[in-house]
C-alpha cells in the first residue's frame, strides 16, 4: 500500500489519507468481486444478458472511481 506521509506537496491530513486508502481498498475488492460474478454469469447456461450489462457497467464505474481515488492519493506532478 502506498502512503505519502512526509512527501513534499502532500498537504492532505493523515485522516483523509487513511480514508482514501480505505475507500480504495473497498473499491478494488468490489471490482474483483464483480469480475468473478461476471465470469460466473458468462459461463452460466442461462445467463441474463441484461444483468450482465448492468454488472459490466457497474464495474466500469468502479474503475473510474478507483482511478479518481488513486489520483487523490498520488496526484500527477507536472515537472
PDB file of N, CA, C and O in Angstrom:
ATOM      1  N   UNK A   1       0.847  -1.167   0.000  1.00  0.00           N
ATOM      2  CA  UNK A   1       0.000   0.000   0.000  1.00  0.00           C
ATOM      3  C   UNK A   1       0.896   1.235   0.000  1.00  0.00           C
ATOM      4  O   UNK A   1       1.857   1.299   0.767  1.00  0.00           O
ATOM      5  N   UNK A   2       0.601   2.194  -0.831  1.00  0.00           N
ATOM      6  CA  UNK A   2       1.395   3.400  -0.970  1.00  0.00           C
ATOM      7  C   UNK A   2       0.894   4.453   0.008  1.00  0.00           C
ATOM      8  O   UNK A   2      -0.305   4.721   0.086  1.00  0.00           O
ATOM      9  N   UNK A   3       1.820   5.046   0.751  1.00  0.00           N
ATOM     10  CA  UNK A   3       1.469   6.168   1.615  1.00  0.00           C
ATOM     11  C   UNK A   3       2.368   7.331   1.250  1.00  0.00           C
ATOM     12  O   UNK A   3       3.472   7.146   0.738  1.00  0.00           O
ATOM     13  N   UNK A   4       1.881   8.538   1.522  1.00  0.00           N
ATOM     14  CA  UNK A   4       2.614   9.728   1.122  1.00  0.00           C
ATOM     15  C   UNK A   4       3.026  10.593   2.305  1.00  0.00           C
ATOM     16  O   UNK A   4       3.288  11.782   2.129  1.00  0.00           O
ATOM     17  N   UNK A   5       3.089  10.035   3.486  1.00  0.00           N
ATOM     18  CA  UNK A   5       3.470  10.820   4.647  1.00  0.00           C
ATOM     19  C   UNK A   5       4.892  11.334   4.467  1.00  0.00           C
ATOM     20  O   UNK A   5       5.802  10.572   4.142  1.00  0.00           O
ATOM     21  N   UNK A   6       5.070  12.615   4.681  1.00  0.00           N
ATOM     22  CA  UNK A   6       6.378  13.212   4.589  1.00  0.00           C
ATOM     23  C   UNK A   6       6.811  13.573   3.180  1.00  0.00           C
ATOM     24  O   UNK A   6       7.919  14.078   3.001  1.00  0.00           O
ATOM     25  N   UNK A   7       5.990  13.338   2.185  1.00  0.00           N
ATOM     26  CA  UNK A   7       6.337  13.672   0.814  1.00  0.00           C
ATOM     27  C   UNK A   7       5.981  15.132   0.560  1.00  0.00           C
ATOM     28  O   UNK A   7       4.881  15.575   0.893  1.00  0.00           O
ATOM     29  N   UNK A   8       6.908  15.876  -0.027  1.00  0.00           N
ATOM     30  CA  UNK A   8       6.669  17.289  -0.314  1.00  0.00           C
ATOM     31  C   UNK A   8       5.470  17.436  -1.235  1.00  0.00           C
ATOM     32  O   UNK A   8       5.314  16.676  -2.191  1.00  0.00           O
ATOM     33  N   UNK A   9       4.625  18.418  -0.945  1.00  0.00           N
ATOM     34  CA  UNK A   9       3.459  18.676  -1.778  1.00  0.00           C
ATOM     35  C   UNK A   9       2.228  17.892  -1.360  1.00  0.00           C
ATOM     36  O   UNK A   9       1.149  18.100  -1.915  1.00  0.00           O
ATOM     37  N   UNK A  10       2.364  17.012  -0.412  1.00  0.00           N
ATOM     38  CA  UNK A  10       1.217  16.254   0.064  1.00  0.00           C
ATOM     39  C   UNK A  10       0.637  16.959   1.274  1.00  0.00           C
ATOM     40  O   UNK A  10       1.093  16.753   2.399  1.00  0.00           O
ATOM     41  N   UNK A  11      -0.385  17.804   1.039  1.00  0.00           N
ATOM     42  CA  UNK A  11      -0.941  18.606   2.114  1.00  0.00           C
ATOM     43  C   UNK A  11      -2.191  17.988   2.724  1.00  0.00           C
ATOM     44  O   UNK A  11      -2.882  18.650   3.498  1.00  0.00           O
ATOM     45  N   UNK A  12      -2.495  16.757   2.400  1.00  0.00           N
ATOM     46  CA  UNK A  12      -3.662  16.096   2.972  1.00  0.00           C
ATOM     47  C   UNK A  12      -3.325  15.608   4.369  1.00  0.00           C
ATOM     48  O   UNK A  12      -2.212  15.154   4.631  1.00  0.00           O
ATOM     49  N   UNK A  13      -4.297  15.706   5.262  1.00  0.00           N
ATOM     50  CA  UNK A  13      -4.094  15.223   6.616  1.00  0.00           C
ATOM     51  C   UNK A  13      -4.063  13.712   6.642  1.00  0.00           C
ATOM     52  O   UNK A  13      -4.551  13.053   5.724  1.00  0.00           O
ATOM     53  N   UNK A  14      -3.487  13.167   7.697  1.00  0.00           N
ATOM     54  CA  UNK A  14      -3.388  11.719   7.831  1.00  0.00           C
ATOM     55  C   UNK A  14      -4.740  11.031   7.843  1.00  0.00           C
ATOM     56  O   UNK A  14      -4.882   9.924   7.323  1.00  0.00           O
ATOM     57  N   UNK A  15      -5.748  11.691   8.443  1.00  0.00           N
ATOM     58  CA  UNK A  15      -7.087  11.107   8.497  1.00  0.00           C
ATOM     59  C   UNK A  15      -7.706  10.978   7.125  1.00  0.00           C
ATOM     60  O   UNK A  15      -8.280   9.942   6.789  1.00  0.00           O
ATOM     61  N   UNK A  16      -7.591  12.033   6.328  1.00  0.00           N
ATOM     62  CA  UNK A  16      -8.146  11.994   4.975  1.00  0.00           C
ATOM     63  C   UNK A  16      -7.402  10.961   4.125  1.00  0.00           C
ATOM     64  O   UNK A  16      -8.013  10.248   3.329  1.00  0.00           O
ATOM     65  N   UNK A  17      -6.093  10.887   4.299  1.00  0.00           N
ATOM     66  CA  UNK A  17      -5.287   9.919   3.562  1.00  0.00           C
ATOM     67  C   UNK A  17      -5.733   8.496   3.909  1.00  0.00           C
ATOM     68  O   UNK A  17      -5.866   7.651   3.024  1.00  0.00           O
ATOM     69  N   UNK A  18      -5.961   8.238   5.181  1.00  0.00           N
ATOM     70  CA  UNK A  18      -6.406   6.916   5.622  1.00  0.00           C
ATOM     71  C   UNK A  18      -7.778   6.581   5.053  1.00  0.00           C
ATOM     72  O   UNK A  18      -8.030   5.448   4.643  1.00  0.00           O
ATOM     73  N   UNK A  19      -8.660   7.573   5.031  1.00  0.00           N
ATOM     74  CA  UNK A  19     -10.000   7.361   4.472  1.00  0.00           C
ATOM     75  C   UNK A  19      -9.918   7.012   2.991  1.00  0.00           C
ATOM     76  O   UNK A  19     -10.627   6.123   2.520  1.00  0.00           O
ATOM     77  N   UNK A  20      -9.056   7.709   2.256  1.00  0.00           N
ATOM     78  CA  UNK A  20      -8.892   7.433   0.827  1.00  0.00           C
ATOM     79  C   UNK A  20      -8.309   6.039   0.600  1.00  0.00           C
ATOM     80  O   UNK A  20      -8.732   5.325  -0.309  1.00  0.00           O
ATOM     81  N   UNK A  21      -7.342   5.658   1.426  1.00  0.00           N
ATOM     82  CA  UNK A  21      -6.752   4.319   1.317  1.00  0.00           C
ATOM     83  C   UNK A  21      -7.806   3.241   1.581  1.00  0.00           C
ATOM     84  O   UNK A  21      -7.856   2.229   0.883  1.00  0.00           O
ATOM     85  N   UNK A  22      -8.650   3.468   2.598  1.00  0.00           N
ATOM     86  CA  UNK A  22      -9.702   2.504   2.932  1.00  0.00           C
ATOM     87  C   UNK A  22     -10.730   2.419   1.809  1.00  0.00           C
ATOM     88  O   UNK A  22     -11.171   1.326   1.454  1.00  0.00           O
ATOM     89  N   UNK A  23     -11.115   3.567   1.247  1.00  0.00           N
ATOM     90  CA  UNK A  23     -12.070   3.565   0.147  1.00  0.00           C
ATOM     91  C   UNK A  23     -11.487   2.848  -1.061  1.00  0.00           C
ATOM     92  O   UNK A  23     -12.185   2.085  -1.730  1.00  0.00           O
ATOM     93  N   UNK A  24     -10.220   3.086  -1.341  1.00  0.00           N
ATOM     94  CA  UNK A  24      -9.562   2.445  -2.476  1.00  0.00           C
ATOM     95  C   UNK A  24      -9.549   0.930  -2.308  1.00  0.00           C
ATOM     96  O   UNK A  24      -9.822   0.201  -3.262  1.00  0.00           O
ATOM     97  N   UNK A  25      -9.240   0.456  -1.131  1.00  0.00           N
ATOM     98  CA  UNK A  25      -9.229  -0.984  -0.870  1.00  0.00           C
ATOM     99  C   UNK A  25     -10.626  -1.574  -1.053  1.00  0.00           C
ATOM    100  O   UNK A  25     -10.778  -2.646  -1.639  1.00  0.00           O
ATOM    101  N   UNK A  26     -11.643  -0.876  -0.551  1.00  0.00           N
ATOM    102  CA  UNK A  26     -13.021  -1.353  -0.690  1.00  0.00           C
ATOM    103  C   UNK A  26     -13.444  -1.406  -2.157  1.00  0.00           C
ATOM    104  O   UNK A  26     -14.061  -2.375  -2.597  1.00  0.00           O
ATOM    105  N   UNK A  27     -13.109  -0.363  -2.906  1.00  0.00           N
ATOM    106  CA  UNK A  27     -13.472  -0.309  -4.324  1.00  0.00           C
ATOM    107  C   UNK A  27     -12.790  -1.421  -5.123  1.00  0.00           C
ATOM    108  O   UNK A  27     -13.410  -2.051  -5.979  1.00  0.00           O
ATOM    109  N   UNK A  28     -11.515  -1.651  -4.835  1.00  0.00           N
ATOM    110  CA  UNK A  28     -10.786  -2.711  -5.543  1.00  0.00           C
ATOM    111  C   UNK A  28     -11.368  -4.082  -5.231  1.00  0.00           C
ATOM    112  O   UNK A  28     -11.449  -4.940  -6.110  1.00  0.00           O
ATOM    113  N   UNK A  29     -11.774  -4.291  -3.981  1.00  0.00           N
ATOM    114  CA  UNK A  29     -12.384  -5.562  -3.605  1.00  0.00           C
ATOM    115  C   UNK A  29     -13.714  -5.760  -4.336  1.00  0.00           C
ATOM    116  O   UNK A  29     -13.989  -6.843  -4.852  1.00  0.00           O
ATOM    117  N   UNK A  30     -14.531  -4.714  -4.377  1.00  0.00           N
ATOM    118  CA  UNK A  30     -15.807  -4.800  -5.084  1.00  0.00           C
ATOM    119  C   UNK A  30     -15.578  -5.054  -6.578  1.00  0.00           C
ATOM    120  O   UNK A  30     -16.323  -5.811  -7.201  1.00  0.00           O
ATOM    121  N   UNK A  31     -14.559  -4.429  -7.147  1.00  0.00           N
ATOM    122  CA  UNK A  31     -14.216  -4.606  -8.562  1.00  0.00           C
ATOM    123  C   UNK A  31     -13.844  -6.073  -8.830  1.00  0.00           C
ATOM    124  O   UNK A  31     -14.283  -6.657  -9.821  1.00  0.00           O
ATOM    125  N   UNK A  32     -13.032  -6.663  -7.939  1.00  0.00           N
ATOM    126  CA  UNK A  32     -12.658  -8.079  -8.085  1.00  0.00           C
ATOM    127  C   UNK A  32     -13.884  -8.978  -7.963  1.00  0.00           C
ATOM    128  O   UNK A  32     -14.033  -9.938  -8.719  1.00  0.00           O
ATOM    129  N   UNK A  33     -14.765  -8.666  -7.007  1.00  0.00           N
ATOM    130  CA  UNK A  33     -15.984  -9.456  -6.827  1.00  0.00           C
ATOM    131  C   UNK A  33     -16.855  -9.401  -8.074  1.00  0.00           C
ATOM    132  O   UNK A  33     -17.409 -10.418  -8.492  1.00  0.00           O
ATOM    133  N   UNK A  34     -16.977  -8.220  -8.668  1.00  0.00           N
ATOM    134  CA  UNK A  34     -17.761  -8.086  -9.897  1.00  0.00           C
ATOM    135  C   UNK A  34     -17.133  -8.887 -11.036  1.00  0.00           C
ATOM    136  O   UNK A  34     -17.842  -9.491 -11.841  1.00  0.00           O
ATOM    137  N   UNK A  35     -15.826  -8.889 -11.099  1.00  0.00           N
ATOM    138  CA  UNK A  35     -15.113  -9.678 -12.103  1.00  0.00           C
ATOM    139  C   UNK A  35     -15.525 -11.151 -12.014  1.00  0.00           C
ATOM    140  O   UNK A  35     -15.837 -11.791 -13.018  1.00  0.00           O
ATOM    141  N   UNK A  36     -15.516 -11.661 -10.792  1.00  0.00           N
ATOM    142  CA  UNK A  36     -15.893 -13.071 -10.579  1.00  0.00           C
ATOM    143  C   UNK A  36     -17.368 -13.312 -10.913  1.00  0.00           C
ATOM    144  O   UNK A  36     -17.706 -14.333 -11.512  1.00  0.00           O
ATOM    145  N   UNK A  37     -18.237 -12.389 -10.535  1.00  0.00           N
ATOM    146  CA  UNK A  37     -19.666 -12.535 -10.812  1.00  0.00           C
ATOM    147  C   UNK A  37     -19.934 -12.507 -12.317  1.00  0.00           C
ATOM    148  O   UNK A  37     -20.745 -13.282 -12.823  1.00  0.00           O
ATOM    149  N   UNK A  38     -19.249 -11.612 -13.027  1.00  0.00           N
ATOM    150  CA  UNK A  38     -19.421 -11.521 -14.479  1.00  0.00           C
ATOM    151  C   UNK A  38     -18.945 -12.810 -15.139  1.00  0.00           C
ATOM    152  O   UNK A  38     -19.610 -13.347 -16.025  1.00  0.00           O
ATOM    153  N   UNK A  39     -17.796 -13.297 -14.702  1.00  0.00           N
ATOM    154  CA  UNK A  39     -17.261 -14.546 -15.273  1.00  0.00           C
ATOM    155  C   UNK A  39     -18.218 -15.704 -15.032  1.00  0.00           C
ATOM    156  O   UNK A  39     -18.465 -16.506 -15.933  1.00  0.00           O
ATOM    157  N   UNK A  40     -18.758 -15.794 -13.821  1.00  0.00           N
ATOM    158  CA  UNK A  40     -19.689 -16.876 -13.499  1.00  0.00           C
ATOM    159  C   UNK A  40     -20.962 -16.759 -14.334  1.00  0.00           C
ATOM    160  O   UNK A  40     -21.488 -17.765 -14.810  1.00  0.00           O
ATOM    161  N   UNK A  41     -21.458 -15.541 -14.514  1.00  0.00           N
ATOM    162  CA  UNK A  41     -22.674 -15.331 -15.292  1.00  0.00           C
ATOM    163  C   UNK A  41     -22.442 -15.652 -16.765  1.00  0.00           C
ATOM    164  O   UNK A  41     -23.319 -16.207 -17.427  1.00  0.00           O
ATOM    165  N   UNK A  42     -21.269 -15.307 -17.275  1.00  0.00           N
ATOM    166  CA  UNK A  42     -20.951 -15.608 -18.675  1.00  0.00           C
ATOM    167  C   UNK A  42     -20.833 -17.112 -18.902  1.00  0.00           C
ATOM    168  O   UNK A  42     -21.177 -17.609 -19.975  1.00  0.00           O
ATOM    169  N   UNK A  43     -20.346 -17.835 -17.897  1.00  0.00           N
ATOM    170  CA  UNK A  43     -20.199 -19.289 -18.006  1.00  0.00           C
ATOM    171  C   UNK A  43     -21.521 -20.023 -17.807  1.00  0.00           C
ATOM    172  O   UNK A  43     -21.645 -21.199 -18.150  1.00  0.00           O
ATOM    173  N   UNK A  44     -22.498 -19.328 -17.255  1.00  0.00           N
ATOM    174  CA  UNK A  44     -23.798 -19.934 -16.979  1.00  0.00           C
ATOM    175  C   UNK A  44     -24.563 -20.188 -18.277  1.00  0.00           C
ATOM    176  O   UNK A  44     -24.519 -19.384 -19.209  1.00  0.00           O
ATOM    177  N   UNK A  45     -25.261 -21.320 -18.317  1.00  0.00           N
ATOM    178  CA  UNK A  45     -26.059 -21.673 -19.489  1.00  0.00           C
ATOM    179  C   UNK A  45     -27.201 -20.673 -19.681  1.00  0.00           C
ATOM    180  O   UNK A  45     -27.481 -20.245 -20.801  1.00  0.00           O
ATOM    181  N   UNK A  46     -27.842 -20.314 -18.598  1.00  0.00           N
ATOM    182  CA  UNK A  46     -28.985 -19.398 -18.667  1.00  0.00           C
ATOM    183  C   UNK A  46     -28.560 -17.991 -18.248  1.00  0.00           C
ATOM    184  O   UNK A  46     -29.167 -17.397 -17.357  1.00  0.00           O
ATOM    185  N   UNK A  47     -27.531 -17.465 -18.883  1.00  0.00           N
ATOM    186  CA  UNK A  47     -27.044 -16.148 -18.492  1.00  0.00           C
ATOM    187  C   UNK A  47     -28.049 -15.064 -18.872  1.00  0.00           C
ATOM    188  O   UNK A  47     -28.668 -15.105 -19.935  1.00  0.00           O
ATOM    189  N   UNK A  48     -28.187 -14.115 -17.986  1.00  0.00           N
ATOM    190  CA  UNK A  48     -29.099 -12.983 -18.158  1.00  0.00           C
ATOM    191  C   UNK A  48     -28.303 -11.828 -18.756  1.00  0.00           C
ATOM    192  O   UNK A  48     -27.478 -11.219 -18.075  1.00  0.00           O
ATOM    193  N   UNK A  49     -28.550 -11.529 -20.030  1.00  0.00           N
ATOM    194  CA  UNK A  49     -27.768 -10.507 -20.723  1.00  0.00           C
ATOM    195  C   UNK A  49     -27.937  -9.123 -20.102  1.00  0.00           C
ATOM    196  O   UNK A  49     -26.979  -8.351 -20.047  1.00  0.00           O
ATOM    197  N   UNK A  50     -29.132  -8.803 -19.636  1.00  0.00           N
ATOM    198  CA  UNK A  50     -29.369  -7.505 -19.007  1.00  0.00           C
ATOM    199  C   UNK A  50     -28.583  -7.395 -17.699  1.00  0.00           C
ATOM    200  O   UNK A  50     -27.956  -6.370 -17.427  1.00  0.00           O
ATOM    201  N   UNK A  51     -28.622  -8.448 -16.904  1.00  0.00           N
ATOM    202  CA  UNK A  51     -27.871  -8.463 -15.650  1.00  0.00           C
ATOM    203  C   UNK A  51     -26.372  -8.355 -15.942  1.00  0.00           C
ATOM    204  O   UNK A  51     -25.648  -7.660 -15.229  1.00  0.00           O
ATOM    205  N   UNK A  52     -25.913  -9.034 -16.977  1.00  0.00           N
ATOM    206  CA  UNK A  52     -24.511  -8.987 -17.370  1.00  0.00           C
ATOM    207  C   UNK A  52     -24.106  -7.561 -17.756  1.00  0.00           C
ATOM    208  O   UNK A  52     -23.039  -7.089 -17.364  1.00  0.00           O
ATOM    209  N   UNK A  53     -24.956  -6.881 -18.520  1.00  0.00           N
ATOM    210  CA  UNK A  53     -24.688  -5.494 -18.898  1.00  0.00           C
ATOM    211  C   UNK A  53     -24.614  -4.589 -17.675  1.00  0.00           C
ATOM    212  O   UNK A  53     -23.745  -3.722 -17.585  1.00  0.00           O
ATOM    213  N   UNK A  54     -25.523  -4.795 -16.746  1.00  0.00           N
ATOM    214  CA  UNK A  54     -25.535  -3.977 -15.518  1.00  0.00           C
ATOM    215  C   UNK A  54     -24.262  -4.179 -14.709  1.00  0.00           C
ATOM    216  O   UNK A  54     -23.674  -3.218 -14.212  1.00  0.00           O
ATOM    217  N   UNK A  55     -23.840  -5.432 -14.579  1.00  0.00           N
ATOM    218  CA  UNK A  55     -22.615  -5.720 -13.835  1.00  0.00           C
ATOM    219  C   UNK A  55     -21.390  -5.088 -14.505  1.00  0.00           C
ATOM    220  O   UNK A  55     -20.523  -4.525 -13.836  1.00  0.00           O
ATOM    221  N   UNK A  56     -21.335  -5.191 -15.816  1.00  0.00           N
ATOM    222  CA  UNK A  56     -20.205  -4.603 -16.544  1.00  0.00           C
ATOM    223  C   UNK A  56     -20.192  -3.082 -16.427  1.00  0.00           C
ATOM    224  O   UNK A  56     -19.131  -2.470 -16.305  1.00  0.00           O
ATOM    225  N   UNK A  57     -21.375  -2.480 -16.466  1.00  0.00           N
ATOM    226  CA  UNK A  57     -21.457  -1.024 -16.312  1.00  0.00           C
ATOM    227  C   UNK A  57     -20.991  -0.615 -14.914  1.00  0.00           C
ATOM    228  O   UNK A  57     -20.244   0.353 -14.767  1.00  0.00           O
ATOM    229  N   UNK A  58     -21.424  -1.342 -13.901  1.00  0.00           N
ATOM    230  CA  UNK A  58     -21.013  -1.052 -12.522  1.00  0.00           C
ATOM    231  C   UNK A  58     -19.506  -1.217 -12.384  1.00  0.00           C
ATOM    232  O   UNK A  58     -18.852  -0.431 -11.699  1.00  0.00           O
ATOM    233  N   UNK A  59     -18.957  -2.234 -13.030  1.00  0.00           N
ATOM    234  CA  UNK A  59     -17.520  -2.471 -12.977  1.00  0.00           C
ATOM    235  C   UNK A  59     -16.757  -1.285 -13.585  1.00  0.00           C
ATOM    236  O   UNK A  59     -15.732  -0.866 -13.046  1.00  0.00           O
ATOM    237  N   UNK A  60     -17.248  -0.753 -14.690  1.00  0.00           N
ATOM    238  CA  UNK A  60     -16.607   0.412 -15.310  1.00  0.00           C
ATOM    239  C   UNK A  60     -16.698   1.640 -14.406  1.00  0.00           C
ATOM    240  O   UNK A  60     -15.750   2.419 -14.308  1.00  0.00           O
ATOM    241  N   UNK A  61     -17.843   1.803 -13.747  1.00  0.00           N
ATOM    242  CA  UNK A  61     -17.994   2.925 -12.812  1.00  0.00           C
ATOM    243  C   UNK A  61     -16.999   2.798 -11.662  1.00  0.00           C
ATOM    244  O   UNK A  61     -16.406   3.785 -11.228  1.00  0.00           O
ATOM    245  N   UNK A  62     -16.826   1.583 -11.182  1.00  0.00           N
ATOM    246  CA  UNK A  62     -15.860   1.355 -10.112  1.00  0.00           C
ATOM    247  C   UNK A  62     -14.445   1.665 -10.579  1.00  0.00           C
ATOM    248  O   UNK A  62     -13.662   2.267  -9.845  1.00  0.00           O
ATOM    249  N   UNK A  63     -14.118   1.254 -11.800  1.00  0.00           N
ATOM    250  CA  UNK A  63     -12.781   1.517 -12.349  1.00  0.00           C
ATOM    251  C   UNK A  63     -12.513   3.029 -12.394  1.00  0.00           C
ATOM    252  O   UNK A  63     -11.425   3.487 -12.047  1.00  0.00           O
ATOM    253  N   UNK A  64     -13.522   3.793 -12.827  1.00  0.00           N
ATOM    254  CA  UNK A  64     -13.382   5.250 -12.862  1.00  0.00           C
ATOM    255  C   UNK A  64     -13.176   5.820 -11.459  1.00  0.00           C
ATOM    256  O   UNK A  64     -12.330   6.691 -11.260  1.00  0.00           O
ATOM    257  N   UNK A  65     -13.944   5.333 -10.496  1.00  0.00           N
ATOM    258  CA  UNK A  65     -13.833   5.823  -9.115  1.00  0.00           C
ATOM    259  C   UNK A  65     -12.476   5.443  -8.524  1.00  0.00           C
ATOM    260  O   UNK A  65     -11.860   6.235  -7.811  1.00  0.00           O
ATOM    261  N   UNK A  66     -12.012   4.223  -8.824  1.00  0.00           N
ATOM    262  CA  UNK A  66     -10.700   3.783  -8.351  1.00  0.00           C
ATOM    263  C   UNK A  66      -9.619   4.726  -8.882  1.00  0.00           C
ATOM    264  O   UNK A  66      -8.730   5.143  -8.140  1.00  0.00           O
ATOM    265  N   UNK A  67      -9.702   5.057 -10.163  1.00  0.00           N
ATOM    266  CA  UNK A  67      -8.721   5.965 -10.759  1.00  0.00           C
ATOM    267  C   UNK A  67      -8.774   7.335 -10.093  1.00  0.00           C
ATOM    268  O   UNK A  67      -7.734   7.938  -9.826  1.00  0.00           O
ATOM    269  N   UNK A  68      -9.980   7.828  -9.823  1.00  0.00           N
ATOM    270  CA  UNK A  68     -10.134   9.124  -9.163  1.00  0.00           C
ATOM    271  C   UNK A  68      -9.490   9.112  -7.780  1.00  0.00           C
ATOM    272  O   UNK A  68      -8.751  10.031  -7.428  1.00  0.00           O
ATOM    273  N   UNK A  69      -9.770   8.072  -6.998  1.00  0.00           N
ATOM    274  CA  UNK A  69      -9.226   7.988  -5.640  1.00  0.00           C
ATOM    275  C   UNK A  69      -7.707   7.846  -5.689  1.00  0.00           C
ATOM    276  O   UNK A  69      -7.001   8.462  -4.890  1.00  0.00           O
ATOM    277  N   UNK A  70      -7.200   7.037  -6.620  1.00  0.00           N
ATOM    278  CA  UNK A  70      -5.752   6.903  -6.758  1.00  0.00           C
ATOM    279  C   UNK A  70      -5.110   8.249  -7.092  1.00  0.00           C
ATOM    280  O   UNK A  70      -4.036   8.573  -6.584  1.00  0.00           O
ATOM    281  N   UNK A  71      -5.768   9.027  -7.944  1.00  0.00           N
ATOM    282  CA  UNK A  71      -5.257  10.358  -8.285  1.00  0.00           C
ATOM    283  C   UNK A  71      -5.273  11.293  -7.077  1.00  0.00           C
ATOM    284  O   UNK A  71      -4.405  12.157  -6.959  1.00  0.00           O
ATOM    285  N   UNK A  72      -6.245  11.135  -6.180  1.00  0.00           N
ATOM    286  CA  UNK A  72      -6.300  11.943  -4.968  1.00  0.00           C
ATOM    287  C   UNK A  72      -5.163  11.574  -4.017  1.00  0.00           C
ATOM    288  O   UNK A  72      -4.602  12.434  -3.338  1.00  0.00           O
ATOM    289  N   UNK A  73      -4.836  10.294  -3.980  1.00  0.00           N
ATOM    290  CA  UNK A  73      -3.776   9.820  -3.100  1.00  0.00           C
ATOM    291  C   UNK A  73      -2.402  10.215  -3.636  1.00  0.00           C
ATOM    292  O   UNK A  73      -1.537  10.665  -2.884  1.00  0.00           O
ATOM    293  N   UNK A  74      -2.213  10.042  -4.931  1.00  0.00           N
ATOM    294  CA  UNK A  74      -0.926  10.332  -5.558  1.00  0.00           C
ATOM    295  C   UNK A  74      -1.169  11.174  -6.798  1.00  0.00           C
ATOM    296  O   UNK A  74      -1.228  10.645  -7.908  1.00  0.00           O
ATOM    297  N   UNK A  75      -1.312  12.494  -6.616  1.00  0.00           N
ATOM    298  CA  UNK A  75      -1.617  13.353  -7.765  1.00  0.00           C
ATOM    299  C   UNK A  75      -0.446  13.420  -8.746  1.00  0.00           C
ATOM    300  O   UNK A  75       0.712  13.262  -8.359  1.00  0.00           O
ATOM    301  N   UNK A  76      -0.765  13.658 -10.024  1.00  0.00           N
ATOM    302  CA  UNK A  76       0.268  13.845 -11.034  1.00  0.00           C
ATOM    303  C   UNK A  76       1.075  15.084 -10.693  1.00  0.00           C
ATOM    304  O   UNK A  76       0.526  16.120 -10.317  1.00  0.00           O
ATOM    305  N   UNK A  77       2.366  14.962 -10.829  1.00  0.00           N
ATOM    306  CA  UNK A  77       3.244  16.105 -10.584  1.00  0.00           C
ATOM    307  C   UNK A  77       3.762  16.568 -11.939  1.00  0.00           C
ATOM    308  O   UNK A  77       4.451  15.831 -12.645  1.00  0.00           O
ATOM    309  N   UNK A  78       3.420  17.794 -12.283  1.00  0.00           N
ATOM    310  CA  UNK A  78       3.858  18.349 -13.555  1.00  0.00           C
ATOM    311  C   UNK A  78       5.257  18.927 -13.357  1.00  0.00           C
ATOM    312  O   UNK A  78       5.476  19.806 -12.522  1.00  0.00           O
ATOM    313  N   UNK A  79       6.181  18.419 -14.134  1.00  0.00           N
ATOM    314  CA  UNK A  79       7.588  18.846 -13.981  1.00  0.00           C
ATOM    315  C   UNK A  79       7.844  20.145 -14.705  1.00  0.00           C
ATOM    316  O   UNK A  79       8.966  20.652 -14.685  1.00  0.00           O
TER     317      UNK A  79
END
